[in-house]
Amino acid sequence: MTPGRLPLDEQLAALKAVLSRNEVLLEVLDRTAKMALPGWYVTSGCLIQTVWNVVTGREPAGGIKDYDVFYFDDRDLSWEAEDAVIKAGSAVFGEVPAEVEIRNEARVHLWYERRFGVACSPFGSAEAAIDAFVATTCCLGVRWEPDGRWRVYAPHGLSDVFNLVVRPNPVLASEAVYTAKTARWRSRWPELTVLDWPSGASRGR
């Protein structure tokens, strides 16, 4: 039976086993945990792409461009505060053989419209930011708790991830962003089933 058809608790165990095969990801998780950022997760692309690689028989870390780290700190929304964390991360991740991008999700609404052309309401947590990814399949975050437990945030479950199904999530990003991103993914993972953007949907915010 494929992991996508297992009971949820077994899917979680399978996810942990699959992600543990990506040594770069484990290093990023370990080093991020030591930074002790508030509400942090390693998110989206590096997670689902590790699963896609393993399911399709590729190297676990193959083709993964970067590793995204979200945290949430609304005590200081200045760029200077976020930049200090980014610079600290540059030192922490300096020897990791991949690009690690750290972002404070409490600040996204301050720059999102300028970059993407649509307004973004302030997020109330890192989880809320994960909810807004362009595909529900991407809505996934993982972190290590201080006691060593894996914390997995997956509001849409894990079946699509294991079954190589990309499902649109028209709550914030546009159809154009979805089309461009899924085209890049399919060029690397042609086994993906990419579902169409829903007719008449623009964005939910």
C-alpha positions in Angstrom: 0.0 0.0 0.0 1.3 3.5 -0.9 1.8 5.9 2.1 -0.9 8.1 0.7 -3.5 5.4 1.5 -2.3 4.7 5.0 -4.1 5.9 8.2 -2.9 9.3 9.2 -0.8 8.2 12.1 1.1 5.8 9.7 1.4 8.6 7.1 3.1 10.7 9.8 5.5 7.9 10.5 6.2 7.5 6.8 6.8 11.2 6.4 9.3 11.2 9.2 11.1 8.2 7.7 11.2 9.8 4.2 12.3 13.2 5.3 15.1 11.6 7.4 16.6 10.3 4.2 17.5 13.9 3.2 20.7 14.6 5.2 20.7 18.3 4.2 17.2 18.7 5.5 18.1 17.1 8.8 21.0 19.5 9.1 18.8 22.5 8.4 16.2 21.2 11.0 19.0 20.7 13.6 20.6 24.1 13.1 17.3 25.9 13.0 16.2 24.3 16.2 19.4 25.6 17.9 18.5 29.1 16.8 15.3 28.8 18.8 13.3 31.2 16.6 9.7 31.8 17.8 7.1 29.6 16.0 9.5 28.3 13.4 9.0 25.7 10.7 11.0 24.4 7.8 8.4 24.6 5.1 7.0 23.7 1.7 9.2 23.0 -1.2 12.1 21.2 0.5 9.7 18.9 2.3 7.3 17.9 -0.5 10.2 17.7 -3.0 12.1 15.3 -0.7 9.0 13.1 -0.7 8.6 13.3 -4.4 12.2 12.4 -4.9 12.0 9.3 -2.6 8.6 8.2 -4.1 10.0 8.4 -7.6 13.3 6.7 -6.8 15.5 9.9 -7.0 18.2 11.1 -4.6 16.4 12.5 -1.6 18.0 16.0 -1.9 18.1 16.1 -5.7 16.8 19.2 -7.4 15.9 21.0 -4.2 17.0 24.7 -4.8 16.5 26.0 -1.3 15.3 25.4 2.2 12.7 27.8 3.6 12.6 28.6 7.3 9.5 30.5 8.6 9.3 32.1 12.0 6.8 34.5 13.6 7.8 37.4 15.7 5.4 40.4 15.8 7.2 42.2 18.6 9.3 44.1 16.1 8.2 44.4 12.5 11.2 46.4 11.4 13.4 45.2 8.5 16.4 45.7 10.8 15.1 43.1 13.3 14.4 40.5 10.5 17.8 41.3 8.9 19.6 40.6 12.1 18.0 37.1 12.2 18.9 36.5 8.6 22.5 37.5 9.2 22.6 35.2 12.2 21.3 32.5 10.0 24.0 33.1 7.5 26.5 32.2 10.1 24.6 29.2 11.4 24.0 27.7 7.9 27.3 28.7 6.4 28.5 25.2 6.0 25.2 23.7 4.8 25.5 22.8 1.1 22.2 24.6 0.2 20.6 28.0 0.3 18.6 28.5 3.5 16.1 31.4 3.4 14.8 32.7 6.7 11.7 35.0 6.8 9.6 36.5 9.6 6.0 35.8 8.5 4.8 38.6 10.7 6.2 41.0 8.2 4.9 39.5 4.9 2.0 41.9 4.6 4.4 44.8 4.5 6.0 43.8 1.2 3.8 41.2 -0.4 1.7 43.6 -2.6 4.8 45.4 -3.8 6.3 42.1 -5.0 3.2 40.2 -6.2 0.7 42.8 -7.0 -2.0 41.8 -4.5 -2.6 42.8 -1.0 -2.0 40.3 1.9 -3.7 40.6 5.2 -1.3 40.3 8.2 -0.7 36.7 9.3 -1.3 35.8 12.9 1.1 32.9 13.0 3.6 31.0 11.0 0.8 28.4 10.5 -1.4 31.0 8.9 1.4 31.8 6.5 1.7 28.1 5.5 -2.1 28.1 4.9 -1.6 30.6 2.1 0.8 28.6 -0.1 -0.1 28.5 -3.7 -1.0 24.8 -3.6 -2.6 22.9 -0.7 0.0 20.2 -1.3 2.6 22.7 -0.2 0.8 23.5 3.1 3.3 21.6 5.2 5.7 22.6 8.0 8.0 20.6 10.2 10.1 21.5 13.2 11.9 19.7 16.0 10.6 20.5 19.5 13.1 21.0 22.3 12.4 17.4 23.5 13.3 16.0 20.1 9.7 15.3 18.9 8.8 16.1 15.4 6.0 18.7 15.1 4.2 18.5 11.7 1.7 21.1 10.5 -0.3 19.7 7.6 -3.8 21.3 7.4 -4.7 19.5 4.2 -3.2 16.1 5.2 -0.4 14.2 3.5 -2.1 12.0 0.9 -1.6 14.5 -2.0 2.1 14.8 -1.1 2.7 11.0 -1.2 0.4 10.6 -4.2 2.2 13.3 -6.2 -0.9 15.4 -6.6 -0.6 19.2 -6.7 -3.9 20.8 -5.8 -4.4 24.6 -6.2 -5.0 26.8 -3.1 -6.6 30.1 -4.4 -6.6 32.0 -1.1 -3.8 34.5 -1.9 -1.5 33.7 -4.8 -2.7 34.1 -8.4 -3.3 31.6 -11.1 -0.2 32.9 -12.9 2.0 32.1 -9.9 0.5 28.6 -9.7 1.0 28.0 -13.4 4.6 29.1 -13.4 5.5 27.2 -10.2 3.8 24.0 -11.3 5.5 24.2 -14.7 8.9 24.3 -13.0 8.0 21.4 -10.8 6.8 19.2 -13.7 10.0 19.9 -15.6 11.8 18.2 -12.7 9.1 15.7 -11.6 7.0 14.8 -14.7 5.2 12.1 -12.6 3.2 14.9 -10.9 -0.5 15.2 -11.4 -1.2 19.0 -11.5 -4.8 19.9 -11.0 -6.3 22.9 -12.8 -6.8 26.2 -11.1 -10.6 26.4 -10.3 -12.7 28.2 -12.9 -13.5 31.8 -11.8 -11.1 31.8 -8.9 -8.7 34.6 -8.6 -7.6 34.8 -5.0 -9.5 34.5 -1.7 -8.2 37.7 0.0 
